[in-house]
Amino acid sequence: MSRAACLAAAGLALSCSGAGRGPVFATSAEFPEMPRKPPSFAAETPTLSAPRPETQTDARTEAKVTDNFGVQRAEVPLDSEAARNVVGRFFIAVLMESTRELFPLFASQATVWSEGNRQPAQSVWRARFAQLDYTTLSGRVVAPPQTLQTYTYASVARAARDNVTQPQARGEVVVVARPGLSWVGKTRLFGDTLAFRLRPKASQSGYEIAEIVEDFRLP
């Protein structure tokens, strides 16, 4: 048998022997072993946003005004709620008879105007605490927030019509309280009406009491 015939016979035999097994696929055992490498992640280049342009003035920048005492104060946006909160804190401090809580609410030259006399507010309230017992009203609401009346510099004409204390400078707020209490058989502790003239603080936000107008006399 020639060499070509032998090769052909051998090939035919191999094909016949593998016909019952189907096709052969490479398995993992047939791949060459390679050392494993840790996964790598491409670092993302951070996207920088454009810087915000600086404004010349902040939205909270406050103008300055000079009050009747020659003191330059911040002309803060009018906030009637903040002014009423100061008045509410005033009554709480009074019912506690706490000078520690009360006096920080006063401006440095705060006064009380009563029966045609003007006196320093701190001196007036020291005397009232010494002679009257405000703790008898502890737990009671002397001036409910919904009963407080507020007047700004823009409503001076309305304050004049209502015959109450008027704001004297821009930024000032007047809050009028009328304690709704029954005094039958009790010592009177407040006047019928208290008008608080509040002004913006000189070096920080918020209001301070510059004047209290009250028709009241110690017994």
C-alpha positions in Angstrom: 0.0 0.0 0.0 1.3 3.4 -0.9 2.0 6.1 1.8 -0.9 8.2 0.5 -3.3 5.3 0.8 -2.1 4.6 4.4 -2.7 8.3 5.5 -6.2 8.3 4.0 -7.1 5.0 5.8 -5.8 6.4 9.1 -7.9 9.6 8.7 -11.0 7.7 7.9 -10.6 5.5 11.0 -10.2 8.6 13.3 -13.3 10.2 11.9 -15.3 7.1 12.4 -14.1 6.7 16.0 -15.1 10.3 17.0 -18.4 10.4 15.2 -20.3 9.2 18.3 -18.8 11.9 20.7 -19.7 15.1 18.8 -17.5 18.2 18.5 -14.7 18.8 21.0 -14.3 22.3 22.6 -11.4 23.7 24.4 -11.7 23.6 28.2 -10.1 25.7 30.9 -7.5 23.0 31.4 -6.3 23.5 27.9 -5.5 27.2 28.4 -2.0 28.1 29.6 -1.9 29.2 33.3 -1.3 32.9 33.6 -0.7 34.9 36.9 -3.9 36.8 37.9 -3.8 40.6 37.9 -5.9 42.8 40.1 -8.6 44.8 38.4 -7.7 48.3 37.5 -10.0 51.3 37.3 -9.3 54.4 35.4 -9.4 57.5 37.6 -12.1 59.9 36.6 -11.0 63.4 36.0 -13.0 65.7 38.3 -15.2 68.3 36.6 -14.6 71.7 38.2 -17.5 74.0 38.1 -16.9 77.6 37.2 -16.4 79.8 40.2 -19.4 82.0 41.2 -18.8 85.6 40.5 -18.4 87.6 43.6 -21.2 90.1 44.2 -20.3 93.5 45.4 -22.9 93.4 48.2 -24.4 90.5 50.1 -28.1 90.2 50.1 -28.0 90.6 53.9 -26.0 93.8 53.8 -27.7 96.4 55.9 -27.7 100.1 55.4 -26.8 102.4 58.3 -29.0 105.1 59.8 -28.3 107.5 62.6 -30.9 107.7 65.4 -31.8 110.6 67.7 -28.9 109.9 70.0 -26.4 110.2 67.1 -25.7 106.5 67.2 -25.3 104.8 63.8 -27.5 101.7 63.7 -28.2 99.0 61.1 -31.4 99.5 59.2 -32.6 95.9 59.3 -35.6 94.7 57.3 -38.7 95.3 59.4 -39.7 92.1 61.1 -42.8 92.6 63.2 -42.7 89.0 64.5 -39.2 89.6 65.9 -40.4 92.7 67.6 -43.4 91.0 69.2 -41.1 88.2 70.4 -39.1 90.7 72.4 -42.2 92.0 74.0 -43.3 88.4 74.8 -39.9 87.8 76.5 -40.4 91.0 78.4 -43.6 89.8 80.1 -42.1 86.4 80.8 -39.1 88.0 82.5 -41.4 90.3 84.5 -43.5 87.4 85.8 -40.3 85.6 86.8 -39.1 88.9 88.4 -35.8 88.1 86.8 -33.6 91.2 86.1 -31.1 88.8 84.5 -33.6 88.0 81.8 -35.2 91.4 81.7 -32.4 93.9 81.6 -30.7 92.5 78.4 -33.9 93.4 76.5 -33.3 97.1 77.3 -31.2 99.5 75.3 -28.4 101.1 77.3 -30.5 104.3 77.7 -33.9 102.7 77.9 -36.5 104.7 79.7 -40.1 104.3 81.1 -42.5 107.2 80.4 -45.3 107.3 82.9 -47.5 110.2 84.2 -45.4 112.8 82.5 -42.1 111.5 84.0 -39.3 109.8 82.2 -37.1 107.4 84.3 -34.4 104.8 83.6 -36.1 101.5 82.8 -33.8 99.4 85.0 -34.4 101.6 88.0 -38.2 101.5 87.5 -38.4 97.8 87.3 -36.1 97.2 90.3 -38.5 99.3 92.3 -41.6 97.5 91.0 -40.0 94.1 91.8 -39.3 95.3 95.3 -42.8 96.5 96.0 -45.1 94.2 93.9 -45.4 90.5 93.5 -45.5 89.6 89.9 -45.1 85.9 90.5 -48.8 85.8 91.4 -49.3 85.9 87.6 -46.9 83.1 86.9 -48.2 80.8 84.2 -50.7 83.3 82.8 -50.6 84.9 79.4 -50.5 88.6 80.1 -50.5 89.8 76.5 -51.5 87.1 73.9 -49.5 87.6 70.7 -52.6 88.0 68.6 -53.7 91.0 70.7 -50.4 93.0 70.1 -50.6 95.9 67.7 -47.5 96.8 65.6 -46.6 100.1 64.1 -43.6 100.8 61.8 -42.1 104.1 60.7 -44.3 103.8 57.6 -47.4 103.8 59.7 -46.7 106.8 61.8 -50.0 108.4 60.7 -51.9 105.4 61.9 -50.1 105.5 65.3 -51.1 109.2 65.6 -54.7 108.4 64.9 -54.7 105.6 67.4 -53.0 108.0 69.9 -50.1 105.6 70.7 -46.4 106.1 70.8 -44.9 106.6 67.4 -41.7 105.2 65.9 -39.1 108.1 65.8 -36.7 106.7 63.1 -36.6 104.3 60.2 -36.2 100.7 61.4 -38.0 101.4 64.7 -41.1 99.4 65.6 -43.7 100.2 68.2 -45.6 97.3 69.8 -48.7 98.0 71.9 -49.9 95.6 74.5 -53.1 95.7 76.5 -53.0 93.2 79.3 -56.4 91.5 79.5 -56.5 90.8 83.2 -59.1 91.2 85.9 -57.8 93.3 88.8 -60.8 92.9 91.1 -59.6 92.4 94.6 -55.9 92.3 93.5 -53.1 94.8 93.5 -52.7 96.4 90.1 -49.4 95.2 88.4 -49.7 96.9 84.9 -51.2 99.8 83.3 -54.1 99.4 80.8 -51.7 99.9 77.9 -48.0 99.4 77.5 -46.4 100.8 74.3 -42.9 99.5 73.6 -40.7 101.4 71.2 -38.1 99.0 69.8 -35.1 99.8 67.7 -32.5 97.7 65.9 -29.5 96.8 67.9 -26.3 98.6 67.1 -23.9 95.7 66.6 -26.1 92.6 66.0 -29.4 91.6 64.5 -32.6 91.9 66.5 -34.4 94.6 68.5 -34.0 96.2 71.9 -36.5 98.1 74.0 -35.7 101.8 73.8 -38.8 103.1 75.6 -41.9 101.9 77.5 -44.9 104.2 77.7 -47.3 103.1 80.5 -49.8 104.9 82.6 -48.9 103.3 86.0 -48.2 104.4 89.5 -46.8 102.3 92.3 -49.3 101.9 95.3 
